[in-house]
Amino acid sequence: MTERFGTRQGSGRYPAASAEPYPREDVRERESTNGRSSARGLEELAVAQDEAAWRSRTRVVLTPLSAPSIMGLFGFMGATLMVGAWQAGWYGGTTTPLILFPFAMVFGGLAQLVAAFYSFRARDGVGVAAHSTWGSFWIGWGILQLLIATHVLPAITLGSTNTSFAFWFVSLGAITISAALAATGRNMAIALVLWTLAAGASLTAVGFFTGSLTIDRIGGWLFVISAGLAWYTATAMTMSASTGRTILPLGDYNAESNIPGRRPAEPLEYEPGMPGVRVGQ
């Protein structure tokens, strides 16, 4: 028996089909049945259930697509680094968020939401979960700071008890933990970004529940660490996309793909020029 279209003739799963599965303009497919040739037109192929018929009416529309997480991770890094460093007490004062929020809202919020939408196209569930969640947070955080600037709401100070604001970070932490668990099966770089981010969100929630400035500060440190890891990961993905080789390893579980100069185990596109087919980034 010979293999055809991934199945064996005579297996009973599909009728035997030996012709080219994609009919050309003459809309004819030739198959051999007991030494006789028969012609199949489009009408028959449109309703038949064998594999050759299914292949003949299957069309894949390809769209060139870079890794959406390059945009999402850089956007996340920019916003989280600035606000995390302020939360850690490295600079600024009570009015600092009013200066930071326009950039954080656009780069951290809008850029990540765009990345989340394109992660759907890349069929990347981790990217969809992480970028949509944190993109929404940064837009929401920007709107909050705008309401504070216009004196609609009072300022939320670090070290104060604010249960309502703490629940923002409860939701963020829970969703980020889910994304981190899923990312752990992909590579260590993305997983570390999300695990440190989840820890930072969780500690920030505890800080606002208890009114502890120290815990808020530690949460800020973890945000900065997560931003640094995001910068490294996005840079590695950018270099891999531009060179087609591993320059900075991402901690893939295939050891060879972490060797600088080697091709990634799962390139962003197929060599024949068919981008957008592979699942994920």
N, C-alpha and C positions, 0 to 999 in steps of 0.2 A: 504493500500500500504506500502511496505517496502523500506528502503533506500539501494541502492546498488551502490558502487563506487561514492557516492556523488550525485546521481540522483535518481529520483523516477521511479519505473516501471510504465509504462503506461503513462508517461508524454509526450511521443512522441519525446523526444530529442534523445534518443538512444534506439535501440532494447533491450529487456530484456535479461540480461546475468547473470546467477547465478553461473557460474563455476569459478574455480580459474583462475585469469587472466594471470598467467605465466605458460605456458605448460611445462611439464617435458620431460624426454627423450622419453616417449611414444607419445609425441606431440599430445595429445588428450585433448579436453575440452568437458565436458558434460554440456549440458544445457537442461532445461525442457521446452518443448513447447507442450502445450495441453496434458500433461501427457505422452509424448513420449520423449525418450532420443535420441539425435543425437550426432555424433562425428564430431569435427572440426579439420582438420589437419593444418599443417603449411602453406600449399598453400593457404587455405582459410583465415587464420589469417593474412597472409602477405598482403592481398589486401582489407580485410573487413574494414569498416569505423566505426563500433560500438566501444564502449569504451573498451570492453573486448579485442577486437583485437588490439586496440592501446596500451593497457597496456601490452599485450603479447609480442609486439615487441619493447617496450621501455626499454632501458638499461641506467643506470646511473653509470658512472665510478667515483669512489670516491678516492680522494687523500688527505691524512692528510695535513692540512694546518693551521699553526698558524696565528695570526693576523699580516699581513705585516706591518701595521702601527707601530708596536713595533720597528722594524728596522728603518723605515722611520722617525719616530719622534725622536728617539735617534740620528740618523744621522743629522737631522735638528738641534736638540738642540746643538750638539757639535760644528757645524760650526757657527751657528747664535750667540751662546753665545760668542765665541771668537771674531768674527768680530764686533758684536753689541757692546760689551764692549769697543773695540778699537774706534769704531765710536762715542760712547758716551763720549770719552775722558778720560776713566778710566786708561789707560796705553798706552805705546808704542809711536811711532812716524811715520814719513812718510814711513819708510822702513818695518814697522811691517807687512803689508799684504804680503810681499815677504816671510816672515817666516811662515805665517799662511796658505798660499794658498795650499800647498800640502795636508795637513790634511783636510782642508775644501773641497777641490776638490774631495778627495776620500770618506771621511766619509759623508759629506753633499751632495755631488753630486752623486757618484756612488751608495752609499747605498740607497739613496732615489729613484734613477731610478729603482734599483732592487725591492724596495718596491712597486713602481708604477706598474711594470709588474705583480707582484704577486697580487696586488689589483684588476687587471683584473680577476684573478682566483677567488678572493673572491667576485667579483661583487660589488665592493665598488667604486662608482663613485667619491665620495669626495676624497678618498685616491688616485685614479688615477689622478685627477685634481691637487691636492695639491703637491703630491710627484713628479710627472713628471715635474711640473712647477719649483719648487724650486730645484729639483735635477739638472735640466738643467741649472738653474741660477748658482749654485755653480760650476758646471763644466765650464761654460762660464766665470765666475769670476776667476777661477783658470787659465784658458788659458790667460785671460787678464793680470793677474799678471805675468805670464810667459813671455808674450810679453814685458811687462814693464821691467822685469829683464834682458832681452836680448837687451834692448834699441831699440826695434822695435817701441814702442809707448812711449810717455811721461807719467809720473805718473799722476794719477788723485787725486788731493788733496781735502780734505774736506774743505768746505767753498768756493770752486771755482765754477764758472759757467760752466757747461758742459751739453749742451742740449742733446747731443747724449746719454750720460750715464744716464741722467734723464729719457729718454724714456725706458730704461731697467726697471725702477721701475714703470713706468706708466703701462706697460704690466703686471708686477708682481702684482701690486695692483689691477688691474681690474680682473684678473683671481682669485686672492685670495679672493676678495669680493664675486665672484660667488660661490666659494667653501664654504665660510663662511655662506652665505645664505642657502646653501643646508645643511651644518652641523648643523645649528641651529635647524633643525627638528629632529636631532639625539640625541645629548646630549650637555650639556653646556661646558664640558671640551674641546672637539674638536673645538666647535664654538669659545670659547675664544682664543684658540691658533691662529685660523685663523683671527679673528677680530683684535686682537692686531698686528698680522703680516701684515695684509692689511693696518692698520693705519701707521705702521712703514715704509712700502714701499711707501705709498702715501706721507708722510712727507719727506722722503728722496728724492723723485722725485721733490717735491717743493724746497727742499734745493739746489739741483743741477740746477734747472731752475733759481732760484733767486740768487744763490751764497751766501746763508745764512748759516754760520757755526752753528748758534744756532738751526736752524730747523734741520740740519743734526744731531746735538747732540741729539735732542729730538727723532728723528727717531731711533737712536742707542739705547736709553733707551727703546723704545717700542720693538725693536728687542730682547733685553735682557729679557724683561717681557714675550714675546712670547716664548722664549727659555725655561724659567722657567716653564711656563705652559705646554710646550711640554714634559719636563722632568717628571712632575707630571703625565700627561696623559699616557705616555708610561710606567711609573712605575706601575700605576694602572692597565693597561692592562696586563702587565707581571705577576703581582700578581694574577690577576683574572684567567689568563690562567694556572698558576701553581697550584692553589689551588681549582679552580672551585667555588670560593666564592668571593663576593665583599669584598675587604680589604680597598681600597681607593675609595670612590664614584666618579663617573664620571659625576654626574649631569644628569642622565637619567630622562626622564619625568615620568617613572614609579617609584614612590617614594620608593617602597619596594626594588627595586634593588640597591638603594643607601645606604641601611642599612648594615654596616659591618657584615660579617658572613652569609648574605643571598646569595642565588644563583642569578647570574645576570638574568635579565628578558629574555635575549636572549644569552644563552651560546654559546661558540665558536663551540661546536659540540653537536650532539644529544647523549643522554645517551646510546642508544644501540650500539654506536660506529660507527657512520656514519659521519665523519668529512667532511667538504668542501661543504655541501649542503646549509647551511643557507646563505642568502644574507647578505653581509657586514661583519663587524668585531665586 
